[in-house]
Structures are given as C-alpha cells and as structure tokens.
Amino acid sequence: MISLSRLLPWVLLGFVLGAARVEAAWEVDPSRLQLASVQAAVADLTSGELLYAKHADRVVPIASVTKLMTALVVLESGVPLDEWLEIVPRARPAPVNAYSRIRIGSALRRTDLLRITLMASENQAAYVLARHHPGGYAAFIAAMNDRAASLGMTRTRFVDSTGLSADNRSTAADLLKLLSATLEQPLIREYTGTPGFTAQFRQPRYTLQYGNTNVLVHRDRWDVAVSKTGYLRVAGRCLAMVANVDGRPVAMVFLDALGTRTPIGDAGRVARWLRTGDGGSVAAAARDYERQRQADYAREARLAEASAVCEPGASGGELSSC
C-alpha cells in the first residue's frame, strides 16, 4: 500500500466518526484496482492510510467539487444560517453556462441556499452565498484560498465560489484533505446526503424542487457521508466523497472521467476492491478517453515548460529560438 506521512493527521477522523482506536489497515494491492478516472486518490480515514493514487498530484480543474470549500467557508464564518438572502445577479457573466431556475430579486434562507449548493450543485446559490459574505465576494474567495492553505492544500487555487471557472484548480491528493475537513461539519454531511428538497422562496413566494446529483445517495446499499459531483468540459466528470465501506470511512476522489456514470463506476470498483481484492475492469471507451486525456496533459505540460523557458529574462535575456 502507498503511505504518505502528510496524511497521518487523518487518524483523528476515526474519533470524529466514533472510532475508539485506529484499526489495522486494509490489505489491498493497488496494482489490481482499475479506475476510469484520469486522476484519482483513495484513503482510509480511520488508519490515515493512502490506499491508492493515480496522478494524484496533477493540478487540474475541479469544477463543482469547489462547492465543498464554499460550504466550509460559509459554516466556519459564523454567519447566521437562518438569515434570508436576496438573490442578486452576477457582477459579471459566468465563464460558461450558468443557467438557474432561481428568480433574481427573490430571497431564500442561507441554510437552504447552502443545501441546494451542495446536494443539487446550484450555481446561483453558491454565488449568492459568496456575495453575502462579510466583506463581500472578494473576501469570500480570499477566505477559500486561506482555508485551503491552512489545510495544507498547497497545490489548490480558487477564483470563484461555484466551480464554473476552469481556474479553480486542485489535485486529487489535496481534495482528500478537503474531504477530511468537511466530514467534521454535520451540516455538510446532512446536506450532501439529502436525496431531495423543496426550496421555499419569498418575495415573491414560489417553490423549486431539487434532487441530489450523486445517484449513490439514492441507493440503500451505499452509506455516503459526504459527497460532491462536478462537471466542466475541461474538467470531465468529477466526484469527491466519503463513504462507509464495511463500517469504515473511505475518502475517494475521481477527477476527469468520460461520462456521468464513470465516477460512480469507479466508486463501485473501489468498494469491491476493498472488500474482495478484485479491482474490476474499465470499458474500452473510458480507456480510450483516458489515453487521449493523458496525451492532452502531456502536451499542456510541454507547452507550459516551453513557455517558462521562453519568457524574457529566463536565461538572462530574450531567446531568439522562441
């Protein structure tokens, strides 16, 4: 098994979940686990053991997985959750489609905005939460980055509260640390596990129905403690979650997968691998997607390296070959 000393503080999470002691680690073979996601990380939060890592330190867009940090900052800020917040328009257009059914000018309680941000990935709700933060939107984004730094998420950067920007970037390894922090928040556990919810708006009065974007929350055989899905074209399908496998909390991060069900399939393969040692198999289309994305990442890395070399002053002056 893979072990990283920087993850050892997670042992404390066993006590958060009611474990009386640190149990022995799973005896599993990482080489037998087959995952379709291009980047992934799996950790046993009771023992603090990193069980599996696949390009886990590669910095990539994380889409709406961002909203876990948004929720953490809201809850740790101490703002009143029962306060009614006006739905305000964006100060500038979102970088990608940010359609929302919520009516501008209406109002919803902060606690309900937080719930639909987490369970239904409502982008307008996530934006409004940041806009109503003490100090304003810029202060909220600064708080997100400060909190990431405090968690040791050294390769993470946030520029918005929704995840619609591809410049919200992190790694699978960093997101394991975020999951461990959110697991300590009872409301994040409750809200990410809500299957469905009816939001009651006012000024004017109307209701909207929301469902959870993680289908595993709806399945009785899964005990999901925390979860968040995400999708951008440049980020692929993403899923970060903690699930209890045979009574033990396991953090799983899957980044950049082909289709909606691919991270769900990866979660199933992880659970089966932990229980039986069988890591399953990946569909041909998903393998082809991964090969293409690995080539894309390699090309981006080469271009970034060439750009750094060619910057004026990188070698004491202009480089004519650039």
Buried (B, 14 or more C-beta within 10 A) or exposed (E): BBEBEEBEEBBBBBEEBEBEEBEEBBEBEBEEBBBBBBBBBBBBBBBBBBBBBBBBEBEBBBBBBBBBBBBBBBBEBEBEBEEBBEBBEBEEEBBBEBEBEBBEEBBBBBBBBBBBBBBBBBBBBBBBBBBBBEEEBEBBBBBBBEBBEEBBBEBBBBBBBBBBBBEBBBBBBBBBBBBBBBBBBEBBBEBBBBEEBEBEBEEEEEEBEBBBBBBBBEEEEBBBBBBBBBBBEEBBBBBBBBBBBEEBBBBBBBBBBBBEBBBBBBBBBBBBBBEEEEBBEBEEEBBEBBEEBBEEBEEEEEEEEEEEEEEEEEEEEEEEEE
